[in-house]
Structure formats: C-alpha cells, structure tokens
C-alpha cells in the first residue's frame, strides 16, 4: 500500500469517527431519540458487554463481515457512553482518547522514543521482555501497583475469566504454578477432592433419611456436605483454569467454543429428531 493510499485511509477513518460522534450528539440532542436520551452509563453496561461478546463470536467464526458490523456496534456504545459522561461534565471524549494515546506511547518506549533516548531494536525484544517493561512502567511510572499484584483484576469479571486473570497476575510474582505438569497434578488432586466430597454428600443424604437437600432448611450434616462439594468443584474449576493458562489457552474462550459446539449439536439433533409437543 502506497503512502498516498495510507493517508487516504487515515483521513477516511477520521471523517467516519467524526461522523459517528456527530450522530451520537444528535440522538442525544433536544430533538433526538427518546430511547437514547433516556440512557445512563449504568443502563448501557449490559449492552456494551453483549456487543463485545457478539464481536468475539464473529471473530471466532472467522466472519470478517460480521466482525465489521459488531465492531461498529461496540464503537457506538463506547462513544455513546463517553458522550454521556461528557454531557454530565465528568470528562470529554477527547480527554479519554488523549489519555489512551498518552498511555500507549508511555508504555511503548521501544517504539515511541524520547528525544534523549537511545534507539532500541524493537524487533529484538521478546514478548516476555515487552510484558515486563509494560508491568514495570505501570508500577514505577504510573504507580499502579496497589496493595497487591491482584488489585487491578476487576471483581465484576465473570468467575472463569477472573480466575484466569488472577492466575496470570499471581504467576508473574511466583504465586502460581510455573509448569503445566505441576498444574496438572493440582488439577488431578482437585478432581479427587470432588469424588471424595460427592461420596461424603451421599453418605449425609442416607443419614438424613433421604430428605431433599436445601442449603437453608436441610439438615446441618447435609448442608455441610453440599457446601464441601461446592468448594471442591470450585477448586477443580480454578485448577483447570490454571492448567489451561499454562497450555496457552484462555479458558473463557475455550468454554465459549464448547458452549457453541454443544448448541450446534443439540440444534442439529432437534432438527433430525423433532419432538412433538403435548
């Protein structure tokens, strides 16, 4: 691609973003759309999450046309949310964009050199060295180390994603297994724990005269056995997330693929053997 073609693309992208910003201002304006005017940052949270997941689905499918559409939806939600804060006087969209631009430049000193810096061969840096440099800048320049290495992992993440992120953070400081073999051993131990806890619950069921289990109203022994089993399953899921990490797999993405494959199998089975309702 020639320099002229790249410049034309840059100009087109700037114009398209400016147009989107103008559209958002219009739908939020005095004569705008009642639905858009009624939204708040809190009301838009689930839309942003949904659009992000739909984009990931399209990327997994390898459908570039669908990715293009879904990314547009993400851009709209991001710009709309930012404009809501702009309208309330908290910050402007321009400030948010400048902040991320400054952050990227600051965290890529091997790409954006200071005037007094020695040239760096960016291609010679390993991914591990770049990640360490990124973390060092966060801690020493931005002072974002917090009270714990785990402090910046959001509590609102879905549990499996949060487990993966917590383990990645902990591993950098030596608080998580460093080899797949070590992690697999912990996973096997956790699976044995499920079997033992399940057996304990069944024994508690027998001593409770086969009463239906409820955490709030069941017998104390059965409650304790069920909660022990719940803890064992949680340990196994956590151990599996760690094993996936060391195999280079994001467990959330892997589980999403398994969910979609299961839906496809069930849908095909339903079509091949339709059930008659009654």
N, C-alpha and C positions, 0 to 999 in steps of 0.2 A: 504494500500500500504506500502510495506516494505521500509526501508531506502535505501537499495540497488536499488530498483526499482525507487525511487525518484531521487537518484543520477544519474541513467542511463538516466532518462528523462531530468534532468538538462544538462547533457553532450550532449545529442541529440539536445536540444534547442540551446545550444551554437554553436554546429557544424553547425546547419541549418542556424543560423543567420550569422555566418562567411561565409558560402557558398553564401548566398544572397548578402552580402557585396562584395564578390569577383565577383559575376555575374554583379553587378552594375558597378564596376570598369572596367570590361571587355567591357560592352556595351558602356561605355563612353570613352574607350581607343582609341588609334590610329587606331586600326583595328576593332573598334566596329561598332555599328549600326548607320547609318546616322540619323535616327529619334531621337534616344536617345541622340546623340551627339549634336543635334540641339536645345535641350530643355534648357530652363532657369527656374529659380524659378517662374517667373511670368507666363510663358506659362503652368506650371503644376498646377496652382491654381485650375482651374475648374476640373481637373482630380481627385485631392485629395478630393474635395467636392463631386463629383459624386460617387466615391468609398465609401466614408463614408455613403452617403445616401443609396447606394445599400446594404451596410452591415447592416444598420438599418432595411431595408426592410426584409432581410433574417432573422434577429433576431426576428422581429415581426411575421414572418411566422412560427417561431419555427423550421426552417430547418437547422440543425446543419451542414450538409454537405455543404450547400450553404454559411453559415456563414464562414466556414473554407476557402472556396475559396475566398470570398470577403475580409476577413481579410488579406489574402495573398496579394491581390491587394493593400490594404491600406499600408501594410508593404513595398511593393515595392516602392510605391510612396513616402513614408516617407524617406526611405533610399536613394532613388534617389535624392530627394530634398536636403537632408542633404549633400550628396556627392557633389552636385553642389556647395554648399557653401564651402565645404572642398577644392574643386579644385580652387575656387577663392580666397582662403586664409582667408576667414572671420572667420570660426571656423571649427572644425573637428566633425565628427560623434561621436567620443569617448567623446569629450567635452560635446556635447549635452546630451549624455547618462549619463555621470557623473553628470551633472547639475540636471537632473530629479531625479537621485538616491539620491543626496545630499538633494534635496528639500523634497522628500518623507520621508527621515529619520528625517529631521529637523521638519517636520510638524506632525510627529507621535512620540512625546516623550514618549507617554504611551506604545509604542511598542519597540522602539529602545532607551533604557535607556543610559544616560551618566554614566560615571564611578562614579560620585559623586551624582547621583540622587537616590532618594528613590524609591523602587519598587512600581509600580502602578498596581492596579487591572483593566486591560483594559476592562474586561467584565462588570465591574460595571459602566462604563461611559455610559451615554445616548448619542444618536445620536446628540441631541441638544448641550450637553457639548463638544462633539468632534468637532462639527462645530464651536462653539465659540472659542475653543482652536486654531483651524485652522486659523480663522479670526484674532485672537489676534497675532498669530505668524507672519502672513502676515503684520500686521500693525506695531508691535513693534520690531520684529527681522529683517524682510525683508524691512521694511519702504515702503510698497507698498500701503499706504492708499490714496495717491494722493490728489487732491484738493476736491474731492467729493467721496462719497461712490459708485457713479455710474461710476467713471472714468475708471474702468477696464472692462466695458462692451463694446465689440467691436462695432463700428459703422457699420461695414460691415456685421453684422449678418442679416439674413432675418428678416423683421419687426416684425413678430409674435414672433419669438424666442427672439429678442431683448427686446420686451415688457415684456416677461416672466422673463428674466434675470434682467431687470431694476426693476421690481416689487419685485423680491426676495431680491435684494440688498437693496432697499428702506425700505422694511418691517423690516429688521434687525435693522434699526435705528428709527422705528416708523413712517415712512413717507408713509406707505401704509396700507390699511385696515388689521385688525388682525383677523377678523371673517368672515366666509362665509356669514352670514346674512347681515353684513354691506356691503360687496362687492356686494351681490345680489341686494341690494337696489340701489346701484350706477349703476348697470347694467340696472335695470328697468328704472331708470331715463334717462340713455343714450339712451335706446330704444325709450322712449317717445320723446326724442330730435330728433331722426331720423324721426319719424312720423310728428312732427311739421315742421322740415326743409323740408321734402318732400312736405308737403302741401304748404309751402312758395314758393317752386320752381314752383309748378303747377300754383300758382297764378301769379308768374312772367312770366310764359310761356303765359298765357292768355293776360297779359298786353303787351307782346312783339309780339302780332299778330301771335303767334304760329311759330315764326321763329326758325329754327333749332339751337340747342344750340352749341356754341363753346366758350371755355374759352377765346380764343384770339380775336375773332371777334364778339361775341354776344353782346347783349345789356348789359349795366352795371348792371341793376337790375337782369337780368337773370344770369349773371356771379356771382354776389354776392350771389344769392340764391343757385346756384350749389356748390359754394365753401363752403357755410354754411352747406349744406347737406353732402359734403365730410368730413368736420370736425366732424359732428355728427356721421357719420359712423365710423370714426377713433376712436372717444371717446367710442363708443359701443364695437368695437373690443378690445380696450385696457381694458375696464371694464370686458369683457368676459375673457380675458387672466388672469386678476386678480382673477376673480371668480374661474376659473379653477385651478389656483395656490393654492387657499385656500381649494379646494376639493382634492388636491394632484394629480392633472393632469397636465402634460406638454401639453399645447395647440398645440404646433407644432406637437408632436407625435399624438395627438388626431385628428388633421386635416389631417395628413398624412393617418391615418387609414380610415377616412371618404372619402378622395380622392380615395384611392384604392378600397373601397367598391363601390363607385359610378362608377368607371371604370369597375368593375366586373359586376355591374347591367346593364350598357349600353352595354357591350360586349355580355352578355347573351341575352339581348333584340335584338341586331343586328343579332345574330345567329338564334333566334327564328322567327324574322320577317325581313328577309333580304330585303333591299330596292333595287330596280332596278335603276341603273344609267341611265342618258339620257342626 
